[in-house]
Amino acid sequence: MQSQAPNLVSISADLEAAGVRVLVLRGGIGSRDGTSASSALGHSAGADPTMQLLIPKAHLEAALRVIEPLSWRYSWVHTGLLRLLPMRYYWWDGGPELELYWSVPASPLPPAALRALTCSLWQGAEQMPDGFVRPDPAALLVHLAVQSSRPGRAHEDDWARFLESRTSIDDWARVDDIARTARVSRAVGRARVAAGAGRERPGPGPVYDGAWDIVWRLAMAVQARARPRRLKRLLAGTPWFGDAVIRCRVGELEVLAGPGVFVPSPDADLFVDVASKRVEALERPTIVEVGTGCGAIALALAAARPDAEIQATELSHSAVRWARRNARRLALQRVRFNAGSLLDPLPLGLRGQVDVIIANLPYFPARDYAAIGSVPRGTIQGAGEDGLGLIRQLARDALQYLRPGGGLLLQMFTWQWEVFSAELTQLGYRPGIPRLSGAFAICPADLAAA
């Protein structure tokens, strides 16, 4: 697996080398010859980390053979209502996002509704000064008008790009011709009126000409009334993080997390690294992970240390089911996943036997809480005014389970550690030097040896 996130230069070159035709709808960092370039599509090629690529559907398998081995962190699982979306989505740590399309998305309608527009994007496409093959600006403008008319806040960017791109259009007759051919004249007309009046994006409304307009109105009525909101977003083709099953890579493993289950952050790799070093010299170490979620860290440690006894706890029964499913899929079923709060569900025989307890419990104070898609608030916001309520309880309860010389590995804000480390000292722990990751830290504290 590559260690470096790709940019448009590298990923398009790799796809083309595999025989995949690539049409760049959005994005880029630099140009094919290595120089900085401004795109003819209304945005700076050096400033947009989102890559939207359109490929022929027949080339999808070849494209996936190129992309799957790359170093992406997250990707949607293409099941359920996500099958309506003709795309694969990949995120990299702090880097680009890749949206790989084989048709123009039309949700809440199937992609067939915009088959003619997909063809229009390919027709007239040419290599631009930045070296990438991009659509005719008139065809792209029609595409942006249609996407701006689809439901969901995710299309605000499409509207911003429409407003920028329209200033470079000098042949509006060609725009109208493409819109008529694709049977989406109403979307383009509404977008032009809204832009001319300085209004916000037109949003959901008439898009299609002819019979598709009736189908569109019916689909929009169903989508608008759908509940819960997660279903509403899925029907719109604009899922939030946490709405659908997602693939996540931690260490050398790939795990799945279902809707409502906390998705491992990139810091999970740091947890695995620190915990592995913590027990490196021990034979048959006993490791406990509290708040395991979908089991990513516990399973990564099990893969790294086949001799370890690993127990994991999790309050959410749904998350425990996903953790056990991941264990079966990865053939790591010796990890024991227990449903319950903190250390309560652990076997009593583990008291005084545990070498390290790992916990990434909710620790965000209410004042600092920021939603992450539809991930449950309770998996992010901690208890108490400073957010450390659960971590305090764990530190007290852990005294019964840690062996002398055993320790805790806790994640929190660096400023929280500066305060909490003193409390740990009073409990009999010896706080160590934290491993920093931006504003966060993986914080060790050992129990004094007998």
C-alpha positions as CSV (number, residue, x, y, z in Angstrom):
1,M,0.0,0.0,0.0
2,Q,1.3,3.4,-1.0
3,S,2.3,5.6,2.0
4,Q,1.8,8.9,0.2
5,A,-1.6,10.4,-0.8
6,P,-2.0,10.8,-4.5
7,N,-2.7,14.0,-6.4
8,L,-4.5,14.4,-9.7
9,V,-1.2,14.1,-11.6
10,S,-0.3,10.7,-10.1
11,I,-3.7,9.1,-10.0
12,S,-4.7,10.1,-13.5
13,A,-1.3,8.9,-14.8
14,D,-1.8,5.6,-13.1
15,L,-5.3,5.2,-14.4
16,E,-4.4,6.0,-17.9
17,A,-1.4,3.6,-17.7
18,A,-4.0,0.9,-16.8
19,G,-6.0,1.7,-19.9
20,V,-8.7,3.8,-18.1
21,R,-10.0,6.9,-19.9
22,V,-10.2,9.8,-17.4
23,L,-12.3,12.9,-17.6
24,V,-11.5,15.4,-14.9
25,L,-14.7,17.1,-13.6
26,R,-13.1,18.8,-10.7
27,G,-9.9,19.3,-8.8
28,G,-6.2,19.0,-9.2
29,I,-2.9,19.9,-7.6
30,G,-0.5,21.2,-10.1
31,S,-0.5,20.2,-13.7
32,R,0.7,17.2,-15.8
33,D,4.0,18.9,-16.5
34,G,4.6,19.7,-12.9
35,T,3.8,23.4,-13.1
36,S,1.0,25.3,-11.3
37,A,-2.0,26.0,-13.5
38,S,-5.4,27.6,-13.3
39,S,-8.2,25.5,-14.5
40,A,-10.4,26.7,-17.3
41,L,-13.3,25.4,-15.2
42,G,-13.5,28.3,-12.7
43,H,-11.2,27.2,-9.9
44,S,-7.6,27.1,-9.1
45,A,-6.0,23.8,-9.9
46,G,-3.6,24.2,-7.0
47,A,-6.2,24.8,-4.4
48,D,-8.8,22.1,-4.7
49,P,-8.1,18.8,-2.9
50,T,-11.4,17.2,-4.1
51,M,-10.9,15.1,-7.3
52,Q,-14.0,14.3,-9.3
53,L,-13.1,11.9,-12.1
54,L,-15.5,10.4,-14.7
55,I,-14.6,7.1,-16.4
56,P,-16.4,4.8,-18.7
57,K,-18.4,2.1,-16.8
58,A,-16.6,-0.6,-18.7
59,H,-13.3,0.6,-17.2
60,L,-14.5,0.5,-13.6
61,E,-12.8,-2.8,-12.7
62,A,-9.5,-1.7,-14.1
63,A,-9.8,1.6,-12.2
64,L,-10.5,-0.2,-8.9
65,R,-7.4,-2.3,-9.4
66,V,-5.4,0.9,-9.5
67,I,-7.2,2.7,-6.6
68,E,-7.8,0.0,-4.1
69,P,-4.0,-0.6,-3.3
70,L,-3.5,3.2,-2.6
71,S,-3.2,4.6,0.9
72,W,-6.7,5.8,1.4
73,R,-8.2,5.8,4.9
74,Y,-12.0,5.6,4.3
75,S,-14.3,4.5,1.6
76,W,-18.1,3.9,1.4
77,V,-19.3,0.3,1.0
78,H,-21.3,0.3,-2.2
79,T,-24.4,-1.5,-0.9
80,G,-28.1,-0.6,-0.2
81,L,-29.3,2.8,-1.3
82,L,-25.7,3.8,-2.2
83,R,-26.1,1.5,-5.2
84,L,-28.1,4.4,-6.7
85,L,-24.9,6.4,-6.8
86,P,-22.7,5.7,-9.8
87,M,-19.5,6.4,-7.8
88,R,-16.9,5.2,-5.4
89,Y,-15.6,7.6,-2.7
90,Y,-12.2,7.6,-1.1
91,W,-10.7,9.8,1.7
92,W,-7.0,10.2,2.6
93,D,-5.7,11.5,5.9
94,G,-5.5,15.3,5.7
95,G,-5.3,15.1,2.0
96,P,-7.4,14.6,-1.1
97,E,-10.9,13.1,-1.6
98,L,-11.5,11.1,-4.7
99,E,-15.0,10.8,-6.2
100,L,-14.8,8.3,-9.0
101,Y,-17.9,8.4,-11.3
102,W,-18.9,6.1,-14.2
103,S,-22.1,8.2,-14.8
104,V,-23.5,11.6,-13.8
105,P,-25.3,11.1,-10.4
106,A,-29.1,11.8,-10.6
107,S,-30.3,10.8,-7.1
108,P,-33.0,10.4,-6.1
109,L,-33.4,9.1,-9.6
110,P,-31.2,6.3,-11.1
111,P,-28.2,7.4,-13.2
112,A,-30.1,6.5,-16.4
113,A,-32.0,9.8,-16.0
114,L,-28.8,11.7,-16.9
115,R,-27.3,9.3,-19.4
116,A,-27.5,11.9,-22.2
117,L,-25.7,14.5,-20.0
118,T,-23.0,11.9,-19.3
119,C,-22.5,11.5,-23.0
120,S,-22.4,15.3,-23.5
121,L,-19.6,15.6,-20.9
122,W,-17.5,13.2,-22.9
123,Q,-18.3,14.8,-26.3
124,G,-16.2,17.8,-26.9
125,A,-13.8,17.0,-24.0
126,E,-10.3,18.0,-24.8
127,Q,-6.9,18.3,-23.2
128,M,-6.6,21.7,-21.4
129,P,-3.4,23.8,-20.8
130,D,-2.9,22.0,-17.4
131,G,-2.5,18.7,-19.3
132,F,-5.7,17.1,-18.1
133,V,-8.7,16.0,-20.2
134,R,-11.7,18.1,-19.1
135,P,-15.2,18.7,-20.4
136,D,-16.3,21.4,-22.8
137,P,-17.0,24.3,-20.4
138,A,-20.6,24.6,-21.7
139,A,-21.2,20.9,-20.9
140,L,-19.7,21.3,-17.5
141,L,-21.9,24.3,-16.8
142,V,-25.0,22.2,-17.6
143,H,-23.7,19.5,-15.3
144,L,-23.2,22.0,-12.4
145,A,-26.7,23.5,-12.9
146,V,-28.2,20.0,-12.6
147,Q,-26.2,19.1,-9.6
148,S,-27.1,22.4,-7.9
149,S,-30.8,21.5,-8.3
150,R,-30.4,18.2,-6.5
151,P,-31.3,18.0,-2.8
152,G,-28.7,18.2,-0.1
153,R,-26.2,20.7,1.3
154,A,-23.4,18.8,-0.4
155,H,-24.3,20.6,-3.6
156,E,-23.4,24.1,-2.3
157,D,-20.0,23.6,-3.9
158,D,-21.6,22.8,-7.2
159,W,-23.5,26.1,-7.1
160,A,-20.3,28.0,-6.2
161,R,-18.6,26.5,-9.2
162,F,-21.6,27.3,-11.4
163,L,-21.3,30.9,-10.4
164,E,-17.6,31.0,-11.2
165,S,-17.8,29.0,-14.4
166,R,-20.6,31.0,-16.0
167,T,-18.4,34.1,-16.3
168,S,-16.2,32.2,-18.8
169,I,-19.1,31.2,-21.1
170,D,-19.4,33.3,-24.3
171,D,-21.6,30.9,-26.2
172,W,-24.8,30.5,-24.3
173,A,-26.5,29.0,-27.4
174,R,-24.2,26.0,-27.0
175,V,-25.2,25.7,-23.3
176,D,-28.8,25.7,-24.3
177,D,-28.3,23.1,-27.0
178,I,-26.5,20.7,-24.6
179,A,-29.3,21.3,-22.0
180,R,-32.0,20.5,-24.6
181,T,-30.2,17.3,-25.8
182,A,-29.8,16.1,-22.2
183,R,-33.5,17.1,-21.4
184,V,-32.5,19.4,-18.5
185,S,-33.3,22.8,-19.9
186,R,-35.4,23.7,-16.8
187,A,-32.4,23.1,-14.5
188,V,-30.2,25.4,-16.5
189,G,-32.9,28.1,-16.8
190,R,-33.6,28.1,-13.1
191,A,-29.9,28.3,-12.3
192,R,-29.3,31.3,-14.7
193,V,-32.3,33.2,-13.2
194,A,-31.1,32.6,-9.7
195,A,-27.5,33.6,-10.6
196,G,-28.6,36.7,-12.4
197,A,-30.7,37.8,-9.4
198,G,-27.9,37.2,-7.0
199,R,-29.9,34.6,-5.1
200,E,-28.8,31.4,-3.4
201,R,-28.7,28.2,-5.4
202,P,-32.1,27.3,-6.8
203,G,-32.2,24.0,-4.9
204,P,-34.8,21.3,-5.5
205,G,-37.3,22.1,-8.2
206,P,-38.0,21.4,-11.9
207,V,-35.0,19.9,-13.6
208,Y,-36.1,17.7,-16.5
209,D,-38.0,18.3,-19.7
210,G,-40.7,15.8,-20.8
211,A,-41.6,12.6,-19.0
212,W,-38.6,12.6,-16.7
213,D,-40.1,15.7,-15.0
214,I,-43.0,13.7,-13.6
215,V,-40.7,10.9,-12.3
216,W,-38.4,13.5,-10.8
217,R,-41.3,15.2,-8.9
218,L,-42.5,11.9,-7.5
219,A,-39.0,10.9,-6.4
220,M,-38.4,14.3,-4.8
221,A,-41.7,14.0,-2.9
222,V,-40.7,10.6,-1.5
223,Q,-37.2,11.9,-0.6
224,A,-38.5,15.0,1.1
225,R,-40.8,13.0,3.4
226,A,-38.4,10.1,4.1
227,R,-37.5,9.4,7.7
228,P,-35.2,9.1,9.5
229,R,-33.0,11.8,8.2
230,R,-30.3,9.3,7.4
231,L,-32.7,7.7,4.9
232,K,-33.5,11.1,3.4
233,R,-29.8,11.8,2.8
234,L,-29.2,8.4,1.3
235,L,-32.1,8.8,-1.1
236,A,-30.6,12.2,-2.1
237,G,-27.3,10.5,-2.8
238,T,-25.6,12.8,-0.2
239,P,-24.8,10.6,2.8
240,W,-23.1,12.0,5.8
241,F,-20.2,10.4,7.6
242,G,-21.9,7.7,9.7
243,D,-25.0,7.3,7.5
244,A,-23.9,4.1,5.8
245,V,-21.4,1.3,6.1
246,I,-17.9,2.5,5.7
247,R,-14.5,0.8,5.2
248,C,-11.7,2.0,7.3
249,R,-8.0,1.1,7.4
250,V,-6.2,0.8,10.7
251,G,-2.7,-0.6,10.7
252,E,-2.6,-3.3,8.1
253,L,-6.3,-4.2,8.5
254,E,-9.5,-3.0,6.9
255,V,-12.6,-2.9,9.1
256,L,-16.2,-2.1,8.5
257,A,-18.3,0.3,10.6
258,G,-22.1,0.4,10.2
259,P,-24.5,3.4,10.6
260,G,-24.3,4.9,14.0
261,V,-21.0,3.2,14.9
262,F,-18.0,5.4,15.8
263,V,-15.6,5.3,12.9
264,P,-11.9,5.0,13.9
265,S,-10.0,8.2,13.5
266,P,-6.5,8.3,11.9
267,D,-5.1,8.5,15.5
268,A,-6.0,4.8,15.8
269,D,-2.8,4.0,14.0
270,L,-0.9,5.9,16.7
271,F,-2.7,4.0,19.5
272,V,-1.7,0.7,17.9
273,D,1.9,1.8,17.6
274,V,2.2,3.1,21.2
275,A,0.4,0.0,22.6
276,S,2.5,-2.4,20.6
277,K,5.7,-0.8,21.9
278,R,4.3,-0.8,25.4
279,V,4.0,-4.6,25.5
280,E,6.8,-5.4,23.1
281,A,9.0,-7.0,25.7
282,L,6.2,-9.0,27.4
283,E,5.3,-12.6,26.7
284,R,1.6,-13.3,26.2
285,P,0.5,-9.8,27.3
286,T,-3.0,-9.1,28.4
287,I,-4.6,-6.1,26.7
288,V,-8.0,-4.5,27.2
289,E,-9.5,-1.9,25.0
290,V,-12.4,0.2,26.4
291,G,-14.8,1.8,24.0
292,T,-13.7,-0.4,21.1
293,G,-16.4,0.7,18.6
294,C,-16.1,-1.5,15.5
295,G,-13.0,-3.2,17.1
296,A,-10.3,-1.7,14.9
297,I,-7.6,-1.1,17.5
298,A,-8.2,-4.4,19.3
299,L,-8.1,-6.4,16.0
300,A,-5.0,-4.5,14.8
301,L,-3.2,-5.4,18.0
302,A,-4.3,-9.0,17.7
303,A,-2.9,-9.2,14.2
304,A,0.4,-7.7,15.5
305,R,0.6,-9.9,18.6
306,P,-0.9,-13.3,18.0
307,D,0.2,-14.4,21.5
308,A,-1.7,-11.7,23.3
309,E,-4.9,-12.1,25.2
310,I,-7.1,-9.2,24.1
311,Q,-10.5,-8.2,25.6
312,A,-12.5,-5.3,24.4
313,T,-15.6,-3.6,25.8
314,E,-18.2,-1.4,24.2
315,L,-21.5,0.1,25.4
316,S,-23.2,0.1,22.0
317,H,-24.6,-3.4,21.1
318,S,-24.7,-2.4,17.5
319,A,-20.9,-1.6,17.6
320,V,-20.2,-4.9,19.3
321,R,-22.0,-6.7,16.5
322,W,-19.8,-4.9,13.9
323,A,-16.7,-5.7,15.9
324,R,-17.5,-9.4,16.1
325,R,-18.3,-9.3,12.3
326,N,-14.9,-7.8,11.6
327,A,-13.2,-10.4,13.8
328,R,-14.9,-13.2,11.8
329,R,-14.0,-11.6,8.5
330,L,-10.4,-11.2,9.5
331,A,-10.1,-14.6,11.2
332,L,-9.2,-12.9,14.5
333,Q,-11.9,-14.4,16.6
334,R,-9.7,-15.0,19.7
335,V,-10.4,-11.3,20.5
336,R,-13.3,-11.2,23.0
337,F,-15.8,-8.4,22.5
338,N,-18.0,-7.6,25.6
339,A,-21.1,-5.4,25.7
340,G,-21.2,-3.1,28.6
341,S,-19.9,0.1,30.2
342,L,-16.2,0.6,30.8
343,L,-14.7,-2.4,32.6
344,D,-18.0,-3.8,34.0
345,P,-18.3,-6.7,31.5
346,L,-14.8,-8.0,31.9
347,P,-14.3,-11.4,33.5
348,L,-13.4,-11.2,37.2
349,G,-10.4,-13.4,36.6
350,L,-8.7,-10.5,34.8
351,R,-8.4,-8.5,38.0
352,G,-4.8,-7.7,38.7
353,Q,-3.7,-9.3,35.4
354,V,-4.0,-6.7,32.7
355,D,-0.8,-5.2,31.2
356,V,-2.3,-2.2,29.4
357,I,-5.8,-0.7,29.2
358,I,-6.4,1.4,26.0
359,A,-9.3,3.9,25.8
360,N,-10.4,6.5,23.3
361,L,-13.5,7.5,25.3
362,P,-15.6,10.6,24.6
363,Y,-13.7,13.5,25.9
364,F,-14.8,16.6,24.0
365,P,-16.3,19.2,26.5
366,A,-19.8,20.3,25.4
367,R,-18.4,23.8,24.5
368,D,-16.0,22.2,22.0
369,Y,-18.4,19.6,20.5
370,A,-18.5,19.6,16.8
371,A,-20.7,17.1,14.9
372,I,-19.0,14.6,12.6
373,G,-21.6,13.7,10.1
374,S,-24.3,11.7,11.8
375,V,-21.9,10.0,14.2
376,P,-23.8,9.8,17.6
377,R,-23.0,12.8,19.9
378,G,-22.4,10.4,22.8
379,T,-19.4,8.9,21.0
380,I,-17.7,12.3,20.9
381,Q,-18.9,14.5,23.8
382,G,-17.5,13.6,27.2
383,A,-19.2,13.7,30.6
384,G,-18.8,16.6,33.0
385,E,-17.8,20.2,32.4
386,D,-14.3,19.3,31.1
387,G,-15.4,16.2,29.2
388,L,-13.3,13.9,31.3
389,G,-16.0,12.3,33.4
390,L,-15.8,8.8,31.9
391,I,-12.0,8.8,31.8
392,R,-11.9,9.7,35.5
393,Q,-14.2,6.7,36.3
394,L,-12.1,4.4,34.1
395,A,-8.9,5.5,35.8
396,R,-10.4,4.6,39.2
397,D,-11.9,1.3,38.1
398,A,-8.7,0.3,36.3
399,L,-6.8,0.0,39.6
400,Q,-8.6,-3.3,40.2
401,Y,-7.6,-4.8,36.9
402,L,-4.0,-3.5,36.1
403,R,-1.1,-5.6,37.4
404,P,1.7,-3.8,39.2
405,G,3.6,-2.0,36.5
406,G,0.6,-2.1,34.1
407,G,-0.7,1.1,32.6
408,L,-3.3,3.2,30.8
409,L,-3.2,4.6,27.3
410,L,-5.8,7.4,27.0
411,Q,-6.6,9.9,24.3
412,M,-7.6,13.5,25.1
413,F,-6.8,17.1,24.3
414,T,-3.3,18.1,25.4
415,W,-4.7,20.8,27.7
416,Q,-6.8,18.1,29.4
417,W,-3.7,16.0,30.0
418,E,-2.0,18.9,31.7
419,V,-4.8,18.9,34.3
420,F,-5.7,15.2,34.5
421,S,-2.1,13.9,34.9
422,A,-2.0,15.5,38.4
423,E,-5.2,13.6,39.3
424,L,-3.7,10.3,38.1
425,T,-0.6,10.9,40.3
426,Q,-3.0,11.2,43.3
427,L,-4.5,7.8,42.3
428,G,-1.1,6.1,42.3
429,Y,-0.2,6.3,38.6
430,R,3.0,7.6,37.1
431,P,2.0,9.8,34.1
432,G,4.4,9.5,31.2
433,I,5.2,11.6,28.2
434,P,2.3,11.9,25.8
435,R,2.5,11.2,22.0
436,L,1.1,14.3,20.3
437,S,-1.1,14.4,17.2
438,G,-2.1,18.0,16.6
439,A,-4.3,19.2,19.5
440,F,-4.7,15.7,20.7
441,A,-2.5,13.3,22.6
442,I,-2.1,9.6,23.4
443,C,-1.3,9.8,27.1
444,P,0.4,7.0,29.1
445,A,0.2,6.4,32.9
446,D,1.7,3.4,34.6
447,L,0.7,1.9,37.9
448,A,3.6,1.8,40.3
449,A,5.2,-1.7,40.6
450,A,4.7,-3.5,43.9
